[in-house]
């Protein structure tokens, strides 16, 4: 398999998604968070770690040998775009509810109750579904990273064997 450099757009997508995850996690942490929120924040942090690992492998490949081939990069790009789409849809669908459950927001009890009821109805399956779908995408990226790392390690081992054979022949 021939290795290829990551397209600028794909790398930019990874960086942009990392920033979106940081922003969303910060927003969720700042509210009166339920258990579902805490679990979602944990999943966002886990996804961010995987993306940081991928970014690190792209920026500093072992021994200068890129670990991702074209199909791996395409698969990662699709997973990144899916994650971005999921997070964007979630934030678009919940944007108005933020006013009712953010800490420090002035409001009366009836208004807070109204937002709380609406939010509970909306979030019933929304947060769990988002977490599940992000977990699937994260798992796919972990598998791609693992398989690509293994393939890269085999290539490096082959190069080292070749160097050893060449060195032995010249001695």
C-alpha positions as CSV (number, residue, x, y, z in Angstrom):
1,X,0.0,0.0,0.0
2,X,1.3,3.4,-0.9
3,X,1.2,6.0,1.8
4,X,-0.2,9.4,1.0
5,X,-0.1,12.8,2.7
6,X,-3.2,14.0,4.4
7,X,-5.1,16.6,2.4
8,X,-5.1,20.0,4.0
9,X,-8.9,20.0,4.2
10,X,-9.0,16.7,6.1
11,X,-6.5,17.9,8.6
12,X,-8.4,21.1,9.0
13,X,-11.6,19.1,9.6
14,X,-9.9,17.2,12.4
15,X,-8.7,20.4,14.0
16,X,-12.1,22.0,13.6
17,X,-13.9,19.0,15.1
18,X,-11.6,19.0,18.1
19,X,-12.4,22.7,18.7
20,X,-16.1,22.0,18.3
21,X,-15.9,19.2,20.9
22,X,-14.0,21.4,23.3
23,X,-16.6,24.2,22.9
24,X,-19.6,21.8,23.4
25,X,-18.0,20.1,26.4
26,X,-17.4,23.5,28.0
27,X,-21.0,24.5,27.4
28,X,-22.4,21.3,28.8
29,X,-20.1,21.5,31.8
30,X,-21.3,25.0,32.6
31,X,-24.9,24.0,32.9
32,X,-27.0,22.3,35.5
33,X,-25.9,19.0,34.1
34,X,-27.7,15.7,34.4
35,X,-26.1,12.3,34.3
36,X,-26.7,12.1,30.6
37,X,-24.7,15.3,30.2
38,X,-21.8,14.0,32.2
39,X,-21.8,10.8,30.1
40,X,-21.9,12.9,26.9
41,X,-19.1,15.1,28.1
42,X,-17.0,12.0,28.9
43,X,-17.7,10.7,25.4
44,X,-16.8,14.0,23.8
45,X,-13.5,14.0,25.8
46,X,-12.8,10.4,24.6
47,X,-13.5,11.3,21.0
48,X,-11.3,14.3,21.3
49,X,-8.4,12.1,22.6
50,X,-8.8,9.8,19.6
51,X,-8.7,12.8,17.2
52,X,-5.6,14.2,19.0
53,X,-3.9,10.8,18.5
54,X,-4.8,10.8,14.8
55,X,-3.6,14.4,14.5
56,X,-0.3,13.5,16.2
57,X,0.3,10.5,13.9
58,X,-0.3,12.7,10.9
59,X,2.0,15.5,12.1
60,X,4.8,13.2,13.4
61,X,4.7,9.8,11.6
62,X,7.1,7.2,13.1
63,X,10.5,7.4,11.3
64,X,9.0,9.7,8.8
65,X,6.7,7.0,7.4
66,X,3.1,8.0,7.2
67,X,0.9,5.4,8.8
68,X,-2.3,6.2,6.9
69,X,-2.9,5.1,3.3
70,X,-5.5,6.7,1.0
71,X,-8.4,4.5,2.1
72,X,-7.6,5.0,5.8
73,X,-7.6,8.7,5.3
74,X,-10.9,8.6,3.4
75,X,-12.5,6.5,6.2
76,X,-11.2,8.9,8.9
77,X,-12.4,11.8,6.9
78,X,-15.9,10.3,6.6
79,X,-16.0,9.5,10.4
80,X,-14.8,13.1,11.2
81,X,-17.5,14.6,8.9
82,X,-20.2,12.3,10.5
83,X,-19.1,13.4,14.0
84,X,-19.2,17.0,13.0
85,X,-22.6,16.6,11.4
86,X,-24.0,14.9,14.6
87,X,-22.6,17.6,16.9
88,X,-23.9,20.4,14.6
89,X,-27.4,18.8,14.5
90,X,-27.4,18.4,18.2
91,X,-26.4,22.0,18.9
92,X,-28.8,23.3,16.3
93,X,-31.7,21.3,17.9
94,X,-30.9,22.3,21.4
95,X,-29.7,25.9,21.0
96,X,-32.9,27.5,22.4
97,X,-33.0,25.2,25.4
98,X,-29.7,26.5,26.8
99,X,-31.3,29.6,28.1
100,X,-33.4,27.7,30.5
101,X,-30.8,25.5,32.2
102,X,-27.6,27.4,32.3
103,X,-26.2,28.3,35.7
104,X,-26.5,31.9,36.6
105,X,-29.3,32.7,34.2
106,X,-31.9,35.0,35.8
107,X,-35.4,33.8,35.5
108,X,-38.5,32.9,37.4
109,X,-39.4,29.5,38.5
110,X,-42.2,29.0,36.0
111,X,-39.9,29.9,33.1
112,X,-37.2,27.5,34.4
113,X,-39.8,24.8,34.8
114,X,-41.1,25.3,31.3
115,X,-37.6,25.1,29.8
116,X,-36.8,22.1,32.0
117,X,-40.0,20.2,30.8
118,X,-39.3,21.0,27.2
119,X,-35.7,20.0,27.5
120,X,-36.5,16.7,29.2
121,X,-39.0,15.9,26.4
122,X,-36.4,16.7,23.8
123,X,-33.4,15.0,25.4
124,X,-35.2,11.7,26.3
125,X,-33.4,9.9,23.5
126,X,-31.3,12.6,21.9
127,X,-28.3,12.6,24.2
128,X,-28.2,8.8,24.4
129,X,-28.5,8.6,20.6
130,X,-25.8,11.2,20.1
131,X,-23.4,9.4,22.5
132,X,-24.1,6.1,20.8
133,X,-23.5,7.4,17.3
134,X,-20.3,9.3,18.4
135,X,-19.1,6.1,20.0
136,X,-19.6,4.2,16.7
137,X,-17.6,6.8,14.8
138,X,-14.9,6.9,17.5
139,X,-14.6,3.1,17.4
140,X,-14.2,3.1,13.7
141,X,-11.4,5.7,14.0
142,X,-9.7,3.6,16.7
143,X,-9.8,0.6,14.5
144,X,-8.4,2.5,11.5
145,X,-5.7,3.9,13.7
146,X,-4.8,0.5,15.1
147,X,-4.8,-1.3,11.7
148,X,-2.8,1.5,10.1
149,X,-0.3,1.5,13.0
150,X,0.2,-2.2,12.7
151,X,0.7,-2.0,9.0
152,X,3.2,0.9,9.5
153,X,5.0,-1.2,12.2
154,X,5.3,-4.1,9.8
155,X,6.8,-1.8,7.1
156,X,9.3,-0.4,9.6
157,X,10.2,-4.0,10.6
158,X,10.7,-4.9,7.0
159,X,12.9,-1.9,6.5
160,X,15.0,-2.8,9.5
161,X,15.4,-6.4,8.3
162,X,16.5,-5.0,4.9
163,X,19.1,-2.7,6.6
164,X,20.4,-5.7,8.6
165,X,20.7,-7.9,5.6
166,X,22.5,-5.1,3.6
167,X,24.8,-4.4,6.5
168,X,25.6,-8.1,6.9
169,X,26.4,-8.4,3.2
170,X,28.8,-5.5,3.3
171,X,30.7,-6.7,6.4
